[in-house]
Amino acid sequence: MRKRIEFPLFELMTIIILLFLLVLVALPKFMDIGSEARIKALNAIALNLGSVNRLLYSRAVIKNVQQNTLQSTDILGGEDVGAYLVYGELRAQKEDLKQYIGNNLIDYELEKKENNIRIYFINYKNERCYIDYNQAHQVTSPDGEKVIKKAHSRIKSTGC
């Protein structure tokens, strides 16, 4: 005859309380996984955009077209055809960005501000989860000198 294992009520309650505490600590971490993934994807897209711009700018410098206000990438040769550069960096237009950041998860929306485009996730369009991409443009410094401001991205991820 087998010996039957019995747990006293105190041990059962202790195990239930420990499991409850484990769930309380672990559940919020698992609930936030989607948000972390979207933030990391935004960071990866922004880094990719920066790398593409550095590569295109260096190739534009080699071809001596980095000062042109609007230049087709066809002059760079190779696979870099069909897009446009502004001062050697990608123009803030949907077609140009799609060519270099070919990602089916994101979409683009032109902003009301000139030289700006907003990049967001197709299935998660949110006013607090996007990348603002500002193309390179010329500004006048306080002393009257014309200066080219480089393209830059700004990530907003407070609502991802």
Buried (B, 14 or more C-beta within 10 A) or exposed (E): EEEEEEEEEEEEEEEEEEEEEEEEEEEEEEEEEEEEEBBEBBBEBBEBBBEBBBEBBEBBEEEEBBEBEEBBBEBBEEEBEEBBBBBBBBBBBEEBBBBBBEBEEBBBEEEEEEBBBBBBBEEBEBEEBBBBBBBBBEEEEEEEEEEBEBBBBEBBBEEB
